[in-house]
Amino acid sequence: MFIDTHVNLHGEQFADDLDAVIERARAAGVERMIAICCRLSDFDAVSAIAEAHDDIYCTIGAHPHHAKDRPDITAGELVEIARHPKVVGIGETGLDFHYGYSPREDQFASLKAHIEAARQTDLPLVLHTREADEAMADLLEEEMGKGAFRPLLHCYTGGADLARRAARLGAWFSASGIVTFKKAEDVRAVFRDEVPDDRVILETDCPYLAPVPHRGKRCEPAFLPDVAAGLAAVKGWTIEECATRTTQAALNLFDRIAKP
């Protein structure tokens, strides 16, 4: 059994064949999926997918690219939305200093609101980090001192220092198709040397980042076994062991998901 902990199933990429995409995932052995909310305005669409399928769950959050849309979002608003019975996480949120689509002050304000919501709900916090390793590590350490929460550094491509600092705080890490890319040896090294074996999970982050041998195609949850094969090679596991370990880690983290 596989759990895909980060998929973006809503939007025009899957508008014409969403049901077929979901069925292909099931046929590939993906038994649970989490549809990620990246804009607060998308929550109705994301949660509708989760409501329609027993094996799909969702999150509530605003990606740092969209922090500028609601920089005044409060933890209380997020907590209220998270009462939805299919919500299993807070986010995607985080820091992205590469594109700068939202001012840094808006990103920090939004991220801190999401952290407080995760703290109050005891739901996992799904984090995006790009070119902001030091700022993210500093903030996680500062915020953890105010009260515990459960961070997940999704689609991890950061450096070893952030991985070490986050791991000391009890963070989880998710591997995407990037672990299979020919030029991603630096990412594989971090997963091999820094990421705890019991806190690593799988994701496809579709519709992008299709793993080998699907490079150039639209990514979808049915490709998750190929991500597992890549991570298994890094960790020295069999694919079956990888499926067992990452599934258990995902269920430990996303503990609102109904157990099989």
ZANUTOR-774774 format. One record per residue (C-alpha): z, y, x; residue in one letter. Coordinates in steps of 0.25 Angstrom, whole numbers, plus 5000, padded with zeros to 4 digits. Example, Ala and Ser with C-alpha at 12.3 -4.5 7.8 and 13.67 -1.06 7.14 Angstrom:
BEGIN
503149825049A 502949965055S 
//
This chain:
BEGIN
500050005000M 499750145005F 500250285000I 499350405002D 500350515003T 499450635003H 498150634995V 497450754989N 496850694977L 496550814968H 495450914970G 493950904970E 493850804981Q 494350694971F 493950754958A 492850654955D 493450524959D 494950534960L 495150404952D 494250334962A 494950394974V 496250344969I 495750204966E 495150194980R 496550224985A 497250124977R 496150024981A 496450054996A 497950024994G 498450164992V 499550144981E 500150284981R 499550424983M 500150564984I 499250674979A 499550804987I 499750944981C 499251044990C 499151164981R 500251194970L 499151224960S 498651084962D 499851014958F 499350984944D 498150914949A 498850834959V 499950794950S 498950754939A 498350654949I 499750594952A 500050594937E 498850514934A 499050404944H 500350314946D 500050304961D 499850454964I 500950554967Y 500850704971C 501550814978T 501750964975I 501451064986G 500551174992A 499851155005H 500051265015P 498551305013H 499051344999H 500351395002A 499851535000K 499551504985D 501051494982R 501851534994P 502951564984D 503051424979I 504551384978T 505251254980A 505751254966G 504251264961E 503951144969L 505151064965V 504851084951E 503351034952I 503850914961A 504650864948R 503250804944H 503450654944P 502350624953K 502650724964V 503150654976V 503150764987G 503150914990I 501850974997G 500850975003E 501451095010T 501551135024G 501051225035L 499551245039D 499351345050F 497851295053H 497151365041Y 498151465037G 497651465022Y 499051505018S 499951605026P 500951545035R 502151615027E 501551555014D 501551415020Q 502951425025F 503451475012A 502751365004S 503151255014L 504651295013K 504551284998A 503951144998H 505051105008I 506151154999E 505451084987A 505450954995A 506850964999R 507250994984Q 506450874979T 506650784990D 505150754990L 504250745003P 503650865008L 502150855012V 501850945023L 500550985029H 500551045043T 499351105051R 499551185064E 500951215060A 501751105067D 502851185073E 503051275061A 503151145052M 504151075061A 504951205062D 504951225047L 505251075044L 506451075053E 506951205048E 506851165033E 507451025036M 508651095040G 508751155026K 508751025019G 507950895020A 506550865015F 505550755018R 504250815025P 502950735026L 501950795036L 500750745030H 499350715037C 500150735050Y 499250795061T 500350885067G 500850865081G 501950775087A 503050885087D 502950915072L 502950765070A 504150745078R 504950865072R 504550825058A 504850675060A 506250715065R 506450785051L 506050655044G 504650695041A 503550595036W 502150605041F 500850555035S 499550505042A 498150545036S 496750505040G 496950585052I 497650475059V 496350405060T 495450515065F 494950495079K 495350635084K 496850625078A 497550555090E 498550665090D 498850635076V 498950485078R 499950505090A 500850585081V 500950475071F 501050375082R 502150445090D 502850535081E 502850495066V 503950395062P 503350265057D 504250275044D 503750415040R 502250405041V 501350395028I 499850395025L 498950495018E 497550525016T 497650675013D 496250665006C 495250715004P 495250745019Y 495550665032L 494950535028A 495350435039P 494450345047V 493550275043P 493350375032H 493150505040R 492250605033G 492550555019K 493450615008R 494750555011C 495450485000E 496750394998P 495950264999A 495850295014F 497350285016L 497250145022P 496350205033D 497450305036V 498450195037A 497550125047A 497550245056G 499050265055L 499350115057A 498550115070A 499350235075V 500650175071K 500250035076G 500449975062W 499549885053T 498949955041I 499849865032E 501149915040E 500550055039C 500450045024A 501849995023T 502450095032R 501750215026T 501950175012T 503450155014Q 503550295021A 502750365010A 503650304999L 504950345007N 504450485008L 503750494994F 504850434987D 504450474973R 503250384974I 503450264965A 503650144974K 502650024972P 
//
